[in-house]
Structure formats: structure tokens, C-alpha cells
């Protein structure tokens, strides 16, 4: 399968591939080059002006899976793109160094060799975007991924509740960066959203951003806990003003995690922020995304709402693990005409 079958690449990614729009631009929206997020001042008037039409959002989200159909080689191309935008994740209480090493091995070769050969995609060198682990396993993951372009992401700030003392949360970020994490997924204090304490939320995320240093900051909103789409939209906006490189839906531990209506709200806020500031912010849905079909729905949402720039791992990630197994099964079906058992595609 040739590169031309993949969704078109327009912009540099975080691994240094060339861009056509200038050395500092990381995305293009409606022909306008966009810059990385260094943060802006807190604009309370903008935040308070946010309104959400829940019925309209739900109708639009429901139409995503019905309006776009991807088949045959194009479907394979989109599934390969989904793999490249994946944060392969293990965040279980029984994680071990050996499990993390196995996960990193899968990240390096996410598709079985025989399937790669049958599809003729060896030259694409498909790998995932990052491996996401607890702080304790950052060094293990870093060593297992040496020599690859795969980043190590660490969940931090008292994940998943985010209720440990503030100084401990900031210190945890610094320790993870020192251990070699290139990306930090932080948890906000949800109470700041419930009380509309936007200055406190802004200051908290600014401190997290400062502690990250050169690492990318991914801000987890915990959307399943935030009650309303309006709260989600406002929290998204504050996080971007405070310097988030990504806004992320969920920890994966909430009762309700990533949903398309929530994704639509967050991507619309990313677009509005880009239009107003000239800044590009990435998006990461996480939790409950388990099938190849879902991956195409989310990629379709990104393409329609934000354009081709957000079909790249430097601006879009899936927080998922089990989804990779289903994608592998679909790829094998395309290559052989037969579906294999799930146990033939272990993750770690």
C-alpha cells in the first residue's frame, strides 16, 4: 500500500518532519498557519460568553457515523493512521515492569509481521504515537523505546482523582520529566469547574505547564464528571489559555469517558481558540474507545471539524489499548479474507 492512500499530511509532527508553512507553525486552519501553545492571559468575558445547544450537539454527533463510509484500501489507510495516533496505555493497579516492556514491544511493532508483509506496508514503518504509563514505569518505558520515535507519556498530578496536595502534584510532574517522559497527562481539580473558579483552574494548569519544561502538557478534564457540555467547553477554554498542548477527555476511570458529543464540543472550542489566537491545541479522547469502527468515527470528527492538520500524532491521540487488537483483526481480514480470534492479537 502506497503512502498516497493515507490521509494527506500537511504539517510537521513533533518528531521533526518538514512543514510547508514555516518552521514555527504546527498546523493550518482555513489557510492560516498556527503556532504551538505558549499560553495566553485568562479572558473571563470569553469564558462566561460560552453557550452550548445540547440537542444540536447530540444531533451533529449522531450523524458522524452515518454520513461517512470508508471501505477497502481507504479503510486500511485510516486504520493505519489510527495506530500512528495511539497512546498505547497500561494504567492498572497490577502493572509490572515486564508488562510495560511487553507493551513497548507492541508499540514498536503494533501490527504482526505477517500482516505487514501481506498488506505491503513495511516501508511505512507504522508505530504508535506514545506509550502511556504511571510515573513508576517511565524509566522502564524510556529504555524499552530507545532508538524509536515513540514518546513516553506519564500520567501525573495524583491520577486519576487529582486530589493529592498541590505541591506533590507539581513535584510528580518534575520527577516524570527528569525520568525521561516527553509528555505529561495531568488531572485538573474538578471542583474548580463546579464552582466556576476559573482563576484557580488557570493558575493550577499554568503551574503544571511550568513544571513540564520541555515536555508536552496534556490536560485531562474528566468530562464524565463535569455534568454539562457547557462546563466541558469552559474548562477546555481555560486549559488552552493556560498553555495546554492537548486537551483530553478522560482518565479512563470515570463511569462515562470519551463520547462523540463531548468530542464535538472540545474540538469546536479548539477551533474557536485557534481562530481567535492563531494557536493550535491537540485533542485526545480516552476511555471506552475499543473498536476499529470507533477509531474511524473519531478520525472523521477531527477531519471535518479541524482539518487534515489534526490527523497527525502531534495534534491528535487516542488513549486506548484494546482498540489496537480490533484494528489488527480488521487488517488481517483485509489481507486474508478471514477474521482471526481476539487471543491472536495480544497487547501486553
C-alpha positions as a Markdown table, in Angstrom:
| # | Residue | x | y | z |
|---|---|---|---|---|
| 1 | Unk | 0.0 | 0.0 | 0.0 |
| 2 | Unk | 1.5 | 3.4 | -1.0 |
| 3 | Unk | 1.7 | 6.5 | 1.1 |
| 4 | Unk | -0.8 | 8.2 | -1.2 |
| 5 | Unk | -3.6 | 6.0 | 0.2 |
| 6 | Unk | -3.1 | 7.6 | 3.6 |
| 7 | Unk | -5.0 | 10.7 | 4.7 |
| 8 | Unk | -2.9 | 13.6 | 3.4 |
| 9 | Unk | -0.1 | 15.0 | 5.6 |
| 10 | Unk | 0.2 | 18.8 | 5.7 |
| 11 | Unk | 2.2 | 19.8 | 8.7 |
| 12 | Unk | 5.3 | 18.9 | 10.7 |
| 13 | Unk | 4.8 | 16.4 | 13.6 |
| 14 | Unk | 6.6 | 16.5 | 16.9 |
| 15 | Unk | 9.3 | 14.3 | 15.6 |
| 16 | Unk | 10.6 | 16.9 | 13.2 |
| 17 | Unk | 9.2 | 16.1 | 9.8 |
| 18 | Unk | 9.3 | 19.1 | 7.5 |
| 19 | Unk | 6.4 | 21.6 | 7.1 |
| 20 | Unk | 5.5 | 23.8 | 4.2 |
| 21 | Unk | 4.1 | 26.7 | 6.3 |
| 22 | Unk | 7.1 | 27.9 | 8.1 |
| 23 | Unk | 9.4 | 26.5 | 10.8 |
| 24 | Unk | 7.3 | 27.5 | 13.8 |
| 25 | Unk | 3.8 | 26.6 | 12.5 |
| 26 | Unk | 2.4 | 23.2 | 13.6 |
| 27 | Unk | -0.9 | 23.3 | 11.9 |
| 28 | Unk | -3.0 | 25.1 | 9.3 |
| 29 | Unk | -6.7 | 26.0 | 9.8 |
| 30 | Unk | -8.6 | 27.6 | 6.8 |
| 31 | Unk | -5.3 | 28.6 | 5.3 |
| 32 | Unk | -3.9 | 30.2 | 8.4 |
| 33 | Unk | -0.6 | 28.8 | 9.9 |
| 34 | Unk | -1.0 | 28.2 | 13.6 |
| 35 | Unk | 1.6 | 28.2 | 16.4 |
| 36 | Unk | 2.3 | 26.0 | 19.4 |
| 37 | Unk | 0.6 | 27.0 | 22.6 |
| 38 | Unk | 2.7 | 29.1 | 25.0 |
| 39 | Unk | -0.4 | 30.3 | 26.9 |
| 40 | Unk | -2.4 | 33.4 | 26.9 |
| 41 | Unk | -3.9 | 35.6 | 29.6 |
| 42 | Unk | -7.2 | 34.5 | 31.3 |
| 43 | Unk | -10.2 | 36.1 | 29.5 |
| 44 | Unk | -13.2 | 35.7 | 31.8 |
| 45 | Unk | -15.5 | 37.5 | 29.5 |
| 46 | Unk | -14.8 | 35.0 | 26.8 |
| 47 | Unk | -15.4 | 32.1 | 29.2 |
| 48 | Unk | -18.7 | 33.5 | 30.5 |
| 49 | Unk | -19.9 | 34.0 | 27.0 |
| 50 | Unk | -19.8 | 30.3 | 26.2 |
| 51 | Unk | -23.1 | 28.7 | 25.4 |
| 52 | Unk | -24.0 | 25.1 | 24.3 |
| 53 | Unk | -27.0 | 23.8 | 22.5 |
| 54 | Unk | -27.1 | 20.2 | 23.8 |
| 55 | Unk | -29.7 | 19.0 | 21.4 |
| 56 | Unk | -27.9 | 20.4 | 18.4 |
| 57 | Unk | -24.6 | 18.9 | 19.6 |
| 58 | Unk | -26.1 | 15.4 | 20.0 |
| 59 | Unk | -27.8 | 15.5 | 16.6 |
| 60 | Unk | -24.5 | 16.5 | 14.9 |
| 61 | Unk | -22.5 | 13.9 | 16.8 |
| 62 | Unk | -25.1 | 11.2 | 15.9 |
| 63 | Unk | -24.6 | 12.0 | 12.2 |
| 64 | Unk | -20.9 | 11.4 | 12.1 |
| 65 | Unk | -21.1 | 7.6 | 11.8 |
| 66 | Unk | -23.9 | 7.8 | 9.2 |
| 67 | Unk | -22.6 | 10.4 | 6.8 |
| 68 | Unk | -19.1 | 8.9 | 6.1 |
| 69 | Unk | -18.3 | 5.4 | 4.9 |
| 70 | Unk | -14.7 | 4.2 | 4.4 |
| 71 | Unk | -14.1 | 0.9 | 2.6 |
| 72 | Unk | -11.4 | -1.3 | 1.2 |
| 73 | Unk | -7.9 | 0.3 | 0.8 |
| 74 | Unk | -9.1 | 3.6 | 2.2 |
| 75 | Unk | -10.4 | 1.9 | 5.3 |
| 76 | Unk | -7.0 | 0.3 | 5.8 |
| 77 | Unk | -5.3 | 3.6 | 5.4 |
| 78 | Unk | -7.5 | 5.2 | 8.0 |
| 79 | Unk | -6.9 | 2.3 | 10.4 |
| 80 | Unk | -3.1 | 2.7 | 10.0 |
| 81 | Unk | -3.5 | 6.4 | 10.7 |
| 82 | Unk | -5.4 | 5.5 | 13.9 |
| 83 | Unk | -2.5 | 3.3 | 15.1 |
| 84 | Unk | 0.0 | 6.1 | 14.5 |
| 85 | Unk | -2.2 | 8.4 | 16.6 |
| 86 | Unk | -2.5 | 6.0 | 19.5 |
| 87 | Unk | -1.2 | 6.3 | 23.1 |
| 88 | Unk | -0.8 | 2.7 | 23.9 |
| 89 | Unk | -1.7 | 2.6 | 27.6 |
| 90 | Unk | -1.4 | 0.5 | 30.7 |
| 91 | Unk | -2.7 | 2.1 | 33.9 |
| 92 | Unk | -3.7 | -0.8 | 36.1 |
| 93 | Unk | -3.0 | -1.4 | 39.7 |
| 94 | Unk | -1.2 | -4.7 | 38.9 |
| 95 | Unk | 1.2 | -3.2 | 36.3 |
| 96 | Unk | 4.7 | -4.6 | 36.4 |
| 97 | Unk | 8.0 | -3.7 | 34.6 |
| 98 | Unk | 7.6 | -6.8 | 32.5 |
| 99 | Unk | 4.1 | -5.8 | 31.3 |
| 100 | Unk | 5.4 | -2.3 | 30.4 |
| 101 | Unk | 8.3 | -3.8 | 28.4 |
| 102 | Unk | 5.8 | -6.1 | 26.5 |
| 103 | Unk | 3.6 | -3.1 | 25.8 |
| 104 | Unk | 6.6 | -1.2 | 24.5 |
| 105 | Unk | 7.5 | -4.1 | 22.3 |
| 106 | Unk | 3.9 | -4.0 | 20.9 |
| 107 | Unk | 4.3 | -0.2 | 20.4 |
| 108 | Unk | 7.4 | -0.8 | 18.3 |
| 109 | Unk | 5.6 | -3.3 | 16.1 |
| 110 | Unk | 1.9 | -2.8 | 16.5 |
| 111 | Unk | 1.0 | -5.0 | 13.6 |
| 112 | Unk | 2.1 | -8.6 | 13.2 |
| 113 | Unk | 4.9 | -9.0 | 10.7 |
| 114 | Unk | 3.0 | -11.5 | 8.5 |
| 115 | Unk | 0.1 | -9.0 | 8.2 |
| 116 | Unk | 2.5 | -6.2 | 7.3 |
| 117 | Unk | 4.0 | -8.3 | 4.6 |
| 118 | Unk | 0.7 | -9.3 | 3.1 |
| 119 | Unk | -0.5 | -5.7 | 3.1 |
| 120 | Unk | 2.8 | -4.5 | 1.6 |
| 121 | Unk | 3.2 | -1.7 | 4.1 |
| 122 | Unk | 6.6 | -2.4 | 5.5 |
| 123 | Unk | 8.0 | 0.8 | 4.1 |
| 124 | Unk | 5.5 | 2.9 | 6.1 |
| 125 | Unk | 7.1 | 1.8 | 9.4 |
| 126 | Unk | 3.9 | 2.2 | 11.4 |
| 127 | Unk | 4.4 | 2.8 | 15.1 |
| 128 | Unk | 2.2 | 4.2 | 17.8 |
| 129 | Unk | 2.5 | 7.9 | 19.0 |
| 130 | Unk | 3.4 | 7.2 | 22.6 |
| 131 | Unk | 3.3 | 4.7 | 25.4 |
| 132 | Unk | 1.4 | 6.0 | 28.5 |
| 133 | Unk | 2.3 | 4.6 | 31.9 |
| 134 | Unk | 2.4 | 5.6 | 35.6 |
| 135 | Unk | 5.4 | 7.6 | 36.8 |
| 136 | Unk | 6.9 | 4.4 | 38.4 |
| 137 | Unk | 7.5 | 2.9 | 34.9 |
| 138 | Unk | 8.7 | 5.9 | 33.0 |
| 139 | Unk | 12.3 | 4.9 | 33.0 |
| 140 | Unk | 11.4 | 1.3 | 32.1 |
| 141 | Unk | 9.4 | 2.5 | 29.1 |
| 142 | Unk | 12.1 | 5.0 | 28.1 |
| 143 | Unk | 14.8 | 2.3 | 28.0 |
| 144 | Unk | 12.5 | -0.1 | 26.1 |
| 145 | Unk | 11.7 | 2.5 | 23.4 |
| 146 | Unk | 15.3 | 3.8 | 22.8 |
| 147 | Unk | 16.1 | 4.2 | 19.2 |
| 148 | Unk | 12.4 | 4.8 | 18.2 |
| 149 | Unk | 10.4 | 7.9 | 17.6 |
| 150 | Unk | 7.8 | 6.8 | 20.1 |
| 151 | Unk | 7.3 | 9.1 | 23.1 |
| 152 | Unk | 6.9 | 8.2 | 26.7 |
| 153 | Unk | 3.8 | 9.7 | 28.4 |
| 154 | Unk | 3.3 | 9.7 | 32.1 |
| 155 | Unk | 0.0 | 10.3 | 34.0 |
| 156 | Unk | 0.6 | 12.6 | 36.8 |
| 157 | Unk | -0.8 | 15.0 | 39.4 |
| 158 | Unk | -2.5 | 12.4 | 41.6 |
| 159 | Unk | -4.0 | 10.5 | 38.6 |
| 160 | Unk | -6.9 | 9.7 | 38.4 |
| 161 | Unk | -8.6 | 11.8 | 41.1 |
| 162 | Unk | -6.2 | 14.7 | 41.1 |
| 163 | Unk | -6.8 | 15.3 | 44.8 |
| 164 | Unk | -3.3 | 14.9 | 46.3 |
| 165 | Unk | -1.6 | 18.0 | 47.7 |
| 166 | Unk | -0.7 | 20.6 | 45.1 |
| 167 | Unk | 3.0 | 20.6 | 45.9 |
| 168 | Unk | 3.0 | 16.8 | 45.5 |
| 169 | Unk | 1.3 | 17.0 | 42.1 |
| 170 | Unk | 3.8 | 19.6 | 40.8 |
| 171 | Unk | 6.7 | 17.5 | 42.1 |
| 172 | Unk | 5.4 | 14.4 | 40.4 |
| 173 | Unk | 5.5 | 16.2 | 37.1 |
| 174 | Unk | 9.1 | 17.3 | 37.5 |
| 175 | Unk | 10.1 | 13.8 | 38.6 |
| 176 | Unk | 8.5 | 12.2 | 35.5 |
| 177 | Unk | 10.2 | 14.7 | 33.2 |
| 178 | Unk | 13.5 | 14.1 | 34.9 |
| 179 | Unk | 13.0 | 10.3 | 34.4 |
| 180 | Unk | 12.6 | 10.8 | 30.6 |
| 181 | Unk | 8.9 | 11.4 | 29.9 |
| 182 | Unk | 8.3 | 13.6 | 26.9 |
| 183 | Unk | 4.6 | 14.0 | 27.6 |
| 184 | Unk | 2.7 | 14.6 | 30.8 |
| 185 | Unk | -1.0 | 13.8 | 31.2 |
| 186 | Unk | -2.3 | 15.9 | 34.2 |
| 187 | Unk | -5.6 | 15.8 | 36.0 |
| 188 | Unk | -7.4 | 19.0 | 36.9 |
| 189 | Unk | -9.2 | 19.8 | 40.2 |
| 190 | Unk | -12.8 | 19.3 | 39.0 |
| 191 | Unk | -14.1 | 21.3 | 42.0 |
| 192 | Unk | -12.7 | 24.5 | 40.3 |
| 193 | Unk | -15.1 | 23.8 | 37.4 |
| 194 | Unk | -18.1 | 23.1 | 39.6 |
| 195 | Unk | -17.5 | 26.4 | 41.5 |
| 196 | Unk | -16.6 | 28.4 | 38.4 |
| 197 | Unk | -13.3 | 29.2 | 40.0 |
| 198 | Unk | -11.7 | 29.9 | 36.6 |
| 199 | Unk | -8.7 | 31.8 | 38.0 |
| 200 | Unk | -7.8 | 28.9 | 40.3 |
| 201 | Unk | -8.1 | 26.4 | 37.5 |
| 202 | Unk | -6.0 | 28.7 | 35.2 |
| 203 | Unk | -3.3 | 29.1 | 37.9 |
| 204 | Unk | -3.2 | 25.4 | 38.6 |
| 205 | Unk | -2.6 | 24.5 | 34.9 |
| 206 | Unk | -0.1 | 27.3 | 34.4 |
| 207 | Unk | 1.9 | 25.7 | 37.3 |
| 208 | Unk | 1.6 | 22.3 | 35.7 |
| 209 | Unk | 2.8 | 23.8 | 32.4 |
| 210 | Unk | 5.8 | 25.4 | 34.0 |
| 211 | Unk | 6.7 | 22.1 | 35.8 |
| 212 | Unk | 6.6 | 20.3 | 32.4 |
| 213 | Unk | 9.5 | 22.3 | 31.0 |
| 214 | Unk | 10.2 | 20.8 | 27.5 |
| 215 | Unk | 7.6 | 18.1 | 27.8 |
| 216 | Unk | 4.1 | 18.4 | 26.2 |
| 217 | Unk | 1.3 | 19.0 | 28.6 |
| 218 | Unk | -1.9 | 17.0 | 28.1 |
| 219 | Unk | -4.7 | 18.3 | 30.4 |
| 220 | Unk | -7.4 | 15.7 | 31.4 |
| 221 | Unk | -10.7 | 17.4 | 32.0 |
| 222 | Unk | -12.5 | 14.3 | 33.4 |
| 223 | Unk | -15.5 | 15.1 | 31.2 |
| 224 | Unk | -17.7 | 12.3 | 32.7 |
| 225 | Unk | -17.5 | 14.2 | 36.0 |
| 226 | Unk | -18.2 | 17.7 | 34.7 |
| 227 | Unk | -22.0 | 17.3 | 34.4 |
| 228 | Unk | -22.7 | 19.6 | 31.4 |
| 229 | Unk | -21.4 | 20.3 | 28.0 |
| 230 | Unk | -21.1 | 24.0 | 29.0 |
| 231 | Unk | -18.8 | 23.1 | 31.8 |
| 232 | Unk | -16.7 | 21.0 | 29.4 |
| 233 | Unk | -16.5 | 23.8 | 26.9 |
| 234 | Unk | -15.4 | 26.4 | 29.6 |
| 235 | Unk | -12.9 | 24.0 | 31.1 |
| 236 | Unk | -11.4 | 23.4 | 27.7 |
| 237 | Unk | -11.1 | 27.1 | 27.1 |
| 238 | Unk | -9.4 | 27.8 | 30.4 |
| 239 | Unk | -6.9 | 24.9 | 29.8 |
| 240 | Unk | -6.0 | 26.2 | 26.4 |
| 241 | Unk | -5.5 | 29.8 | 27.8 |
| 242 | Unk | -3.2 | 28.3 | 30.5 |
| 243 | Unk | -1.0 | 26.7 | 27.9 |
| 244 | Unk | -2.2 | 23.1 | 27.4 |
| 245 | Unk | -0.6 | 21.4 | 24.4 |
| 246 | Unk | -3.5 | 18.9 | 24.3 |
| 247 | Unk | -6.9 | 18.8 | 26.0 |
| 248 | Unk | -8.0 | 15.3 | 26.9 |
| 249 | Unk | -11.5 | 13.9 | 27.7 |
| 250 | Unk | -11.0 | 11.4 | 30.5 |
| 251 | Unk | -8.8 | 9.4 | 32.7 |
| 252 | Unk | -10.5 | 6.2 | 31.5 |
| 253 | Unk | -11.5 | 5.6 | 35.1 |
| 254 | Unk | -14.8 | 7.5 | 35.1 |
| 255 | Unk | -18.2 | 5.9 | 34.7 |
| 256 | Unk | -18.6 | 7.8 | 31.4 |
| 257 | Unk | -15.5 | 8.5 | 29.3 |
| 258 | Unk | -15.0 | 9.7 | 25.7 |
| 259 | Unk | -18.2 | 10.3 | 23.8 |
| 260 | Unk | -18.7 | 11.9 | 20.4 |
| 261 | Unk | -20.9 | 14.8 | 21.7 |
| 262 | Unk | -18.1 | 15.6 | 24.2 |
| 263 | Unk | -15.5 | 15.3 | 21.4 |
| 264 | Unk | -17.5 | 17.7 | 19.2 |
| 265 | Unk | -17.7 | 20.3 | 22.0 |
| 266 | Unk | -14.0 | 20.1 | 22.7 |
| 267 | Unk | -13.0 | 20.3 | 19.0 |
| 268 | Unk | -15.2 | 23.2 | 18.4 |
| 269 | Unk | -13.5 | 25.0 | 21.3 |
| 270 | Unk | -10.1 | 24.1 | 19.8 |
| 271 | Unk | -11.3 | 25.6 | 16.5 |
| 272 | Unk | -12.6 | 28.8 | 18.2 |
| 273 | Unk | -9.4 | 29.2 | 20.2 |
| 274 | Unk | -7.3 | 28.8 | 17.0 |
| 275 | Unk | -9.4 | 31.3 | 15.1 |
| 276 | Unk | -9.1 | 33.9 | 17.9 |
| 277 | Unk | -5.4 | 33.4 | 18.9 |
| 278 | Unk | -3.6 | 31.7 | 16.0 |
| 279 | Unk | -2.7 | 28.8 | 18.3 |
| 280 | Unk | -3.1 | 25.1 | 17.7 |
| 281 | Unk | -4.0 | 22.8 | 20.5 |
| 282 | Unk | -4.2 | 19.0 | 20.2 |
| 283 | Unk | -7.0 | 16.7 | 21.3 |
| 284 | Unk | -7.0 | 13.3 | 23.0 |
| 285 | Unk | -10.2 | 11.2 | 23.5 |
| 286 | Unk | -9.6 | 8.5 | 26.1 |
| 287 | Unk | -11.6 | 5.7 | 27.7 |
| 288 | Unk | -14.2 | 3.4 | 26.1 |
| 289 | Unk | -12.7 | 3.6 | 22.6 |
| 290 | Unk | -12.3 | -0.1 | 21.8 |
| 291 | Unk | -13.1 | -0.8 | 18.1 |
| 292 | Unk | -11.8 | -0.1 | 14.7 |
| 293 | Unk | -15.1 | 1.4 | 13.8 |
| 294 | Unk | -14.9 | 3.9 | 16.6 |
| 295 | Unk | -11.4 | 4.9 | 15.5 |
| 296 | Unk | -12.7 | 5.9 | 12.1 |
| 297 | Unk | -15.6 | 7.9 | 13.7 |
| 298 | Unk | -13.2 | 9.9 | 15.8 |
| 299 | Unk | -10.8 | 10.5 | 12.8 |
| 300 | Unk | -13.8 | 11.6 | 10.8 |
| 301 | Unk | -14.8 | 14.1 | 13.5 |
| 302 | Unk | -11.3 | 15.5 | 13.5 |
| 303 | Unk | -11.1 | 15.9 | 9.8 |
| 304 | Unk | -14.5 | 17.5 | 9.5 |
| 305 | Unk | -14.1 | 19.9 | 12.5 |
| 306 | Unk | -10.4 | 20.8 | 12.3 |
| 307 | Unk | -9.0 | 19.6 | 9.0 |
| 308 | Unk | -6.0 | 17.5 | 7.9 |
| 309 | Unk | -3.6 | 19.0 | 10.4 |
| 310 | Unk | -5.4 | 17.3 | 13.2 |
| 311 | Unk | -4.9 | 13.9 | 11.6 |
| 312 | Unk | -1.3 | 13.8 | 12.8 |
| 313 | Unk | 0.0 | 12.4 | 16.1 |
| 314 | Unk | 1.4 | 15.8 | 17.2 |
| 315 | Unk | -2.2 | 17.1 | 17.4 |
| 316 | Unk | -4.4 | 14.0 | 17.8 |
| 317 | Unk | -4.1 | 10.9 | 20.1 |
| 318 | Unk | -6.3 | 8.1 | 21.1 |
| 319 | Unk | -6.0 | 6.9 | 24.7 |
| 320 | Unk | -6.5 | 3.2 | 24.1 |
| 321 | Unk | -5.1 | -0.2 | 24.2 |
| 322 | Unk | -7.8 | -2.8 | 23.4 |
| 323 | Unk | -8.6 | -0.9 | 20.2 |
| 324 | Unk | -5.3 | -2.0 | 18.7 |
| 325 | Unk | -6.3 | -5.6 | 18.8 |
| 326 | Unk | -9.6 | -5.0 | 16.9 |
| 327 | Unk | -7.7 | -2.9 | 14.3 |
| 328 | Unk | -5.2 | -5.7 | 13.8 |
| 329 | Unk | -8.1 | -8.1 | 13.3 |
| 330 | Unk | -9.6 | -5.8 | 10.6 |
| 331 | Unk | -6.2 | -5.5 | 8.9 |
| 332 | Unk | -5.8 | -9.3 | 8.9 |
| 333 | Unk | -9.3 | -9.7 | 7.4 |
| 334 | Unk | -8.4 | -7.3 | 4.6 |
| 335 | Unk | -5.2 | -9.3 | 4.0 |
| 336 | Unk | -6.6 | -12.8 | 4.2 |
| 337 | Unk | -10.4 | -12.6 | 3.9 |
| 338 | Unk | -10.7 | -14.3 | 7.4 |
| 339 | Unk | -11.3 | -12.9 | 10.8 |
| 340 | Unk | -9.0 | -14.2 | 13.5 |
| 341 | Unk | -9.7 | -14.8 | 17.2 |
| 342 | Unk | -9.1 | -12.0 | 19.5 |
| 343 | Unk | -6.5 | -14.0 | 21.5 |
| 344 | Unk | -4.2 | -14.0 | 18.5 |
| 345 | Unk | -3.6 | -10.2 | 18.9 |
| 346 | Unk | -2.4 | -9.7 | 22.5 |
| 347 | Unk | -1.4 | -6.2 | 23.6 |
| 348 | Unk | 0.8 | -6.9 | 26.6 |
